[in-house]
């Protein structure tokens, strides 16, 4: 397991493993992969944009990518604590990643009260409603992308290593 964020030793609970990425429903799995890619650097961000544009068209894809980027930046800059995420190829699902994925999925499904509760675990209360609007847009875009690309999109499997 790898955690990619500068953190204090007593503040690692957001990276605690709570499951496996391949156990998540499609929207949540894509959301976690995109969260990891976004924070992995410019190459990861370009990959997100390319996939969104390929599935949704250039205009809608760019808007969706910008929305997801703003969502991540606000979660980062107004977070209650550092938002922890695992390496892009890690098969483990971290606690913060799970909350983020459930937040996006609830928002996309119109479950606003649940989404606000998830948002309150990530960001300050005064930012949660703005984040909700972004999560609704990003979540709906991810759902449309998954519908258009089908299940083959999730065929990407993390690299497995044998521990000795």
Backbone as JSON, one array per atom type, in Angstrom:
{
  "sequence": "XXXXXXXXXXXXXXXXXXXXXXXXXXXXXXXXXXXXXXXXXXXXXXXXXXXXXXXXXXXXXXXXXXXXXXXXXXXXXXXXXXXXXXXXXXXXXXXXXXXXXXXXXXXXXXXXXXXXXXXXXXXXXXXXXXXXXXXXXXXXXXXXXXXXXXXXXXXXXXXXXXXX",
  "N": [[0.85, -1.17, 0.0], [0.57, 2.19, -0.83], [0.72, 5.57, 0.07], [0.12, 8.73, -1.12], [0.76, 11.65, -0.16], [1.88, 14.41, 1.69], [1.99, 13.85, 5.05], [1.31, 13.96, 8.58], [2.47, 11.65, 11.05], [0.39, 10.87, 12.88], [-1.93, 11.34, 11.49], [-3.02, 9.59, 9.57], [-5.36, 8.26, 9.15], [-7.16, 8.72, 7.05], [-6.07, 7.4, 4.92], [-6.37, 4.81, 5.52], [-6.93, 1.4, 4.73], [-10.02, 0.34, 3.43], [-11.29, -1.34, 1.78], [-11.4, -2.83, -1.51], [-10.53, -1.59, -4.68], [-11.59, -2.85, -6.97], [-14.01, -3.8, -6.06], [-15.87, -1.85, -6.07], [-18.83, -0.13, -7.31], [-19.31, 1.03, -10.72], [-19.31, 3.97, -11.14], [-18.21, 4.91, -8.75], [-15.71, 3.57, -8.77], [-14.47, 4.63, -11.06], [-14.37, 7.29, -10.26], [-12.56, 7.17, -8.07], [-10.27, 6.29, -9.4], [-9.87, 8.5, -11.06], [-9.47, 10.52, -9.14], [-7.04, 9.68, -8.03], [-5.41, 9.77, -10.32], [-5.58, 12.5, -10.91], [-4.19, 13.72, -8.79], [-1.73, 12.62, -9.23], [-0.25, 13.99, -11.02], [0.57, 16.0, -13.96], [0.46, 14.32, -16.24], [-1.44, 12.41, -15.48], [-3.68, 14.05, -15.28], [-3.99, 14.85, -17.92], [-4.69, 12.4, -19.05], [-7.17, 11.92, -17.83], [-8.67, 14.04, -18.96], [-8.46, 13.34, -21.69], [-9.84, 10.87, -21.78], [-12.4, 11.66, -20.95], [-13.06, 13.49, -22.99], [-13.0, 11.79, -25.22], [-15.16, 10.14, -24.71], [-17.33, 11.85, -24.24], [-17.27, 13.87, -26.09], [-15.53, 16.77, -27.38], [-16.22, 19.37, -26.28], [-18.09, 18.94, -24.1], [-16.55, 17.08, -22.72], [-14.24, 18.57, -22.0], [-15.45, 20.45, -20.31], [-16.37, 18.72, -18.29], [-13.91, 17.71, -17.38], [-12.73, 20.08, -16.42], [-14.53, 20.66, -14.38], [-14.18, 18.45, -12.67], [-11.52, 18.88, -11.97], [-11.71, 21.34, -10.6], [-13.29, 20.52, -8.47], [-11.53, 18.71, -7.17], [-9.44, 20.48, -6.5], [-10.71, 22.29, -4.76], [-11.49, 20.55, -2.72], [-8.97, 19.88, -1.84], [-7.84, 22.4, -1.09], [-9.66, 23.42, 0.79], [-10.05, 21.48, 2.61], [-10.87, 19.57, 5.54], [-8.8, 18.27, 6.64], [-5.69, 16.89, 5.36], [-6.39, 15.41, 2.21], [-6.21, 12.13, 1.61], [-4.8, 9.74, -0.63], [-4.3, 6.77, -2.51], [-1.65, 5.24, -4.45], [-1.92, 5.44, -8.03], [-2.06, 2.82, -9.18], [-2.65, 1.15, -7.11], [-4.41, -1.47, -5.51], [-5.94, -1.29, -3.26], [-8.55, 0.37, -1.48], [-8.76, 3.46, -0.02], [-9.84, 5.16, 3.03], [-10.49, 7.97, 2.77], [-10.71, 8.07, -0.01], [-12.89, 6.42, -0.39], [-14.95, 7.89, 0.86], [-14.93, 10.17, -0.8], [-15.63, 9.01, -3.28], [-18.2, 7.97, -2.68], [-19.48, 10.35, -2.1], [-19.49, 11.66, -4.63], [-21.01, 9.79, -6.11], [-23.47, 9.78, -4.69], [-24.25, 12.44, -5.06], [-24.53, 12.48, -7.86], [-26.69, 10.82, -8.15], [-28.72, 12.3, -7.16], [-29.12, 12.34, -4.47], [-29.03, 14.46, -2.36], [-28.95, 15.15, 0.41], [-27.53, 13.02, 1.6], [-25.19, 13.32, 0.13], [-24.26, 15.82, 1.01], [-23.66, 15.16, 3.64], [-21.5, 13.4, 3.23], [-19.77, 15.25, 2.0], [-19.28, 16.93, 4.15], [-17.5, 15.48, 5.61], [-15.22, 15.79, 4.22], [-14.65, 18.52, 3.6], [-14.69, 21.93, 4.89], [-17.67, 23.18, 6.45], [-18.75, 25.54, 5.32], [-18.08, 25.34, 2.67], [-19.17, 23.1, 1.63], [-21.7, 23.07, 0.23], [-21.15, 24.38, -2.19], [-19.29, 22.59, -3.2], [-20.97, 20.44, -3.55], [-22.54, 21.08, -5.82], [-20.59, 21.0, -7.83], [-19.9, 18.29, -7.59], [-22.27, 17.04, -8.37], [-22.38, 17.72, -11.11], [-19.9, 16.63, -12.02], [-20.21, 13.93, -11.3], [-22.46, 13.15, -12.81], [-21.39, 13.44, -15.37], [-19.39, 11.49, -15.31], [-21.0, 9.24, -15.05], [-22.38, 9.33, -17.54], [-20.19, 8.99, -19.24], [-19.35, 6.39, -18.53], [-21.6, 4.92, -19.33], [-21.54, 5.35, -22.09], [-19.05, 4.24, -22.79], [-19.14, 1.7, -21.81], [-18.61, -1.4, -20.01], [-16.0, -2.13, -20.54], [-14.24, -0.1, -20.0], [-13.53, -0.29, -17.34], [-11.79, -2.38, -17.31], [-9.13, -2.08, -16.86], [-6.68, -3.23, -14.82], [-5.08, -3.19, -11.63], [-1.52, -3.47, -11.1], [-0.21, -6.46, -9.84], [1.73, -7.64, -7.13], [3.95, -10.02, -5.76], [4.59, -10.6, -2.45], [7.59, -11.17, -0.66]],
  "CA": [[0.0, 0.0, 0.0], [1.3, 3.44, -0.85], [-0.09, 6.77, 0.27], [0.84, 9.83, -1.74], [0.44, 12.97, 0.34], [2.69, 14.67, 2.89], [1.1, 13.8, 6.21], [1.9, 13.72, 9.89], [2.26, 10.25, 11.41], [-0.87, 10.63, 13.58], [-3.05, 11.78, 10.66], [-3.08, 8.68, 8.44], [-6.61, 7.49, 9.1], [-7.8, 8.88, 5.75], [-5.48, 6.45, 3.99], [-6.58, 3.44, 6.01], [-7.65, 0.56, 3.76], [-11.4, 0.0, 3.8], [-11.81, -2.26, 0.78], [-10.62, -2.95, -2.73], [-11.05, -0.79, -5.79], [-12.39, -3.65, -7.9], [-15.29, -4.13, -5.45], [-16.75, -0.68, -6.17], [-19.64, 0.08, -8.52], [-18.59, 1.72, -11.78], [-19.09, 5.41, -10.94], [-17.27, 5.08, -7.64], [-14.39, 3.1, -9.19], [-13.92, 5.64, -11.97], [-14.08, 8.48, -9.45], [-11.32, 6.95, -7.32], [-9.16, 6.29, -10.37], [-9.64, 9.88, -11.48], [-8.88, 11.24, -8.0], [-5.63, 9.29, -7.96], [-4.72, 10.32, -11.5], [-5.51, 13.96, -10.81], [-3.13, 14.11, -7.87], [-0.46, 12.01, -9.61], [0.51, 14.94, -11.83], [0.04, 16.5, -15.23], [0.14, 13.2, -17.14], [-2.71, 11.86, -15.02], [-4.75, 15.01, -15.62], [-4.21, 14.76, -19.36], [-5.39, 11.14, -19.29], [-8.57, 12.16, -17.46], [-9.27, 14.89, -20.0], [-8.55, 12.58, -22.95], [-10.92, 9.89, -21.67], [-13.69, 12.37, -20.92], [-13.32, 14.03, -24.33], [-13.27, 10.67, -26.13], [-16.49, 9.58, -24.43], [-18.39, 12.86, -24.18], [-17.06, 14.9, -27.09], [-14.53, 17.72, -26.9], [-16.74, 20.45, -25.43], [-18.6, 18.4, -22.84], [-15.42, 16.44, -22.05], [-13.44, 19.62, -21.37], [-16.22, 20.98, -19.16], [-16.34, 17.7, -17.24], [-12.55, 17.7, -16.83], [-12.56, 21.3, -15.62], [-15.36, 20.51, -13.19], [-13.51, 17.5, -11.78], [-10.32, 19.55, -11.48], [-12.13, 22.31, -9.59], [-13.73, 19.72, -7.34], [-10.33, 18.23, -6.47], [-8.7, 21.61, -5.93], [-11.45, 22.81, -3.6], [-11.35, 19.54, -1.67], [-7.6, 20.0, -1.35], [-7.56, 23.69, -0.45], [-10.6, 23.7, 1.87], [-10.27, 20.24, 3.34], [-10.79, 19.56, 7.0], [-7.45, 17.76, 6.85], [-5.21, 16.46, 4.04], [-7.13, 14.37, 1.5], [-5.24, 11.09, 1.3], [-5.13, 8.85, -1.74], [-3.29, 5.76, -2.78], [-0.99, 5.28, -5.75], [-2.89, 5.13, -9.08], [-2.18, 1.4, -9.49], [-2.9, 0.4, -5.89], [-5.71, -2.14, -5.54], [-6.62, -1.01, -2.01], [-9.37, 1.58, -1.4], [-8.55, 4.16, 1.24], [-11.02, 5.75, 3.66], [-10.83, 9.24, 2.12], [-11.15, 7.76, -1.37], [-14.24, 5.87, -0.28], [-15.85, 9.01, 1.13], [-14.98, 10.98, -2.01], [-16.39, 8.27, -4.29], [-19.6, 7.94, -2.25], [-19.95, 11.72, -2.25], [-19.76, 11.88, -6.06], [-22.12, 8.92, -6.52], [-24.72, 10.27, -4.08], [-24.6, 13.69, -5.75], [-24.97, 12.15, -9.22], [-27.99, 10.15, -8.05], [-29.69, 13.25, -6.63], [-29.27, 12.15, -3.02], [-28.32, 15.64, -1.9], [-28.71, 15.14, 1.86], [-26.41, 12.1, 1.83], [-23.99, 13.91, -0.47], [-23.78, 16.87, 1.92], [-23.02, 14.49, 4.79], [-20.18, 12.97, 2.77], [-18.96, 16.45, 1.79], [-18.87, 17.48, 5.45], [-16.34, 14.71, 6.08], [-14.07, 16.17, 3.4], [-14.35, 19.96, 3.57], [-15.37, 22.78, 5.87], [-19.12, 23.29, 6.22], [-19.08, 26.67, 4.46], [-17.71, 25.02, 1.3], [-19.83, 21.84, 1.26], [-22.76, 23.23, -0.77], [-20.51, 24.67, -3.48], [-18.71, 21.33, -3.65], [-22.08, 19.58, -3.98], [-22.89, 21.43, -7.19], [-19.54, 20.44, -8.68], [-19.99, 16.83, -7.53], [-23.41, 16.64, -9.2], [-21.97, 17.82, -12.51], [-18.83, 15.66, -12.3], [-20.77, 12.59, -11.18], [-23.3, 12.89, -13.99], [-20.49, 13.27, -16.52], [-18.76, 10.17, -15.18], [-22.04, 8.25, -15.37], [-22.57, 9.35, -19.0], [-19.0, 8.41, -19.84], [-19.4, 4.95, -18.31], [-22.67, 4.37, -20.17], [-21.1, 5.37, -23.49], [-17.9, 3.38, -23.02], [-19.45, 0.34, -21.37], [-17.83, -2.0, -18.93], [-14.61, -2.3, -20.93], [-13.44, 0.97, -19.41], [-13.04, -0.71, -16.03], [-10.97, -3.57, -17.46], [-7.78, -1.79, -16.37], [-6.45, -3.87, -13.52], [-3.82, -2.78, -11.02], [-0.43, -4.44, -11.13], [-0.13, -7.27, -8.61], [3.09, -8.04, -6.78], [4.04, -11.06, -4.74], [5.48, -10.22, -1.36], [8.47, -12.26, -0.26]],
  "C": [[0.89, 1.23, 0.0], [0.33, 4.58, -0.69], [0.72, 7.94, -0.24], [0.29, 11.17, -1.28], [1.34, 13.21, 1.55], [1.76, 14.74, 4.1], [1.91, 13.59, 7.48], [1.59, 12.28, 10.29], [0.92, 9.96, 12.09], [-2.1, 11.0, 12.75], [-3.22, 10.88, 9.44], [-4.41, 7.98, 8.29], [-7.34, 7.64, 7.77], [-7.26, 7.94, 4.69], [-5.7, 5.0, 4.39], [-7.36, 2.63, 4.99], [-9.04, 0.18, 4.29], [-12.02, -0.98, 2.81], [-10.86, -2.32, -0.4], [-11.32, -2.21, -3.86], [-11.95, -1.6, -6.71], [-13.72, -4.12, -7.31], [-16.31, -2.99, -5.6], [-17.64, -0.73, -7.41], [-18.89, 1.01, -9.48], [-18.3, 3.19, -11.49], [-18.09, 5.65, -9.83], [-15.85, 4.67, -8.03], [-13.71, 4.12, -10.11], [-13.53, 6.89, -11.19], [-12.77, 8.32, -8.68], [-10.13, 6.94, -8.27], [-8.84, 7.71, -10.83], [-9.05, 10.72, -10.36], [-7.39, 10.94, -7.92], [-4.84, 9.86, -9.13], [-4.54, 11.82, -11.38], [-4.33, 14.37, -9.94], [-1.78, 13.46, -8.19], [0.36, 12.93, -10.52], [-0.15, 15.25, -13.16], [-0.33, 15.38, -16.2], [-1.2, 12.57, -16.76], [-3.88, 12.75, -15.38], [-5.05, 14.98, -17.11], [-4.97, 13.49, -19.73], [-6.87, 11.26, -18.94], [-9.27, 12.94, -18.56], [-9.46, 14.13, -21.31], [-9.7, 11.57, -22.9], [-12.29, 10.55, -21.67], [-14.04, 12.92, -22.29], [-13.66, 12.93, -25.33], [-14.7, 10.15, -25.94], [-17.61, 10.6, -24.59], [-18.32, 13.9, -25.29], [-16.16, 15.98, -26.51], [-15.08, 18.8, -25.97], [-17.21, 19.95, -24.08], [-17.47, 17.73, -22.04], [-14.53, 17.44, -21.34], [-14.14, 20.22, -20.16], [-16.2, 20.0, -17.99], [-14.97, 17.64, -16.57], [-12.28, 18.91, -15.96], [-13.34, 21.21, -14.31], [-14.69, 19.57, -12.18], [-12.26, 18.13, -11.18], [-10.66, 20.55, -10.38], [-12.57, 21.6, -8.31], [-12.53, 19.24, -6.51], [-9.57, 19.37, -5.81], [-9.39, 22.2, -4.71], [-11.36, 21.83, -2.43], [-9.97, 19.61, -1.03], [-7.39, 21.28, -0.54], [-8.48, 24.02, 0.72], [-10.92, 22.47, 2.71], [-10.16, 20.41, 4.84], [-9.42, 19.08, 7.46], [-6.95, 17.31, 5.49], [-6.05, 15.31, 3.47], [-6.12, 13.33, 1.04], [-5.74, 10.2, 0.18], [-3.98, 7.89, -1.94], [-2.7, 5.96, -4.17], [-2.0, 4.87, -6.83], [-3.07, 3.64, -9.37], [-2.47, 0.54, -8.26], [-4.29, -0.22, -5.93], [-6.55, -1.86, -4.3], [-7.4, 0.31, -2.12], [-9.17, 2.2, -0.04], [-9.83, 4.82, 1.75], [-11.44, 7.06, 2.99], [-11.33, 9.01, 0.7], [-12.58, 7.23, -1.37], [-15.27, 6.98, -0.04], [-16.03, 9.86, -0.12], [-15.84, 10.3, -3.08], [-17.88, 8.21, -3.94], [-20.24, 9.32, -2.36], [-20.36, 12.0, -3.7], [-20.97, 11.06, -6.51], [-23.45, 9.4, -5.95], [-25.18, 11.55, -4.77], [-25.16, 13.4, -7.14], [-26.35, 11.51, -9.22], [-29.07, 11.06, -7.47], [-29.95, 13.1, -5.14], [-28.49, 13.26, -2.31], [-28.01, 15.63, -0.4], [-27.54, 14.21, 2.21], [-25.11, 12.7, 1.29], [-23.41, 15.0, 0.43], [-23.11, 16.26, 3.15], [-21.62, 14.0, 4.4], [-19.25, 14.18, 2.59], [-18.44, 17.01, 3.11], [-17.72, 16.7, 6.08], [-15.06, 15.14, 5.37], [-13.66, 17.63, 3.57], [-15.08, 20.69, 4.7], [-16.83, 22.97, 5.47], [-19.47, 24.43, 5.26], [-18.78, 26.41, 2.98], [-18.53, 23.84, 0.76], [-20.88, 22.02, 0.17], [-22.21, 23.59, -2.15], [-19.92, 23.39, -4.06], [-19.79, 20.38, -4.15], [-22.46, 19.84, -5.43], [-21.86, 20.87, -8.17], [-19.62, 18.92, -8.73], [-21.16, 16.32, -8.35], [-23.01, 16.63, -10.67], [-20.92, 16.77, -12.86], [-19.38, 14.24, -12.27], [-21.64, 12.21, -12.36], [-22.45, 12.69, -15.24], [-19.82, 11.9, -16.48], [-19.77, 9.07, -15.49], [-22.28, 8.17, -16.88], [-21.39, 8.69, -19.7], [-19.03, 6.89, -19.7], [-20.47, 4.29, -19.19], [-22.21, 4.3, -21.63], [-19.95, 4.42, -23.76], [-18.16, 1.94, -22.63], [-18.48, -0.16, -20.32], [-16.36, -2.17, -19.28], [-13.69, -1.25, -20.33], [-12.81, 0.52, -18.09], [-12.14, -1.93, -16.11], [-9.54, -3.35, -16.98], [-7.62, -2.37, -14.97], [-5.13, -3.38, -12.95], [-2.78, -3.88, -11.11], [-0.39, -5.16, -9.79], [1.33, -7.65, -8.39], [3.01, -9.14, -5.73], [5.04, -10.6, -3.69], [6.32, -11.42, -0.96], [8.88, -12.11, 1.17]]
}
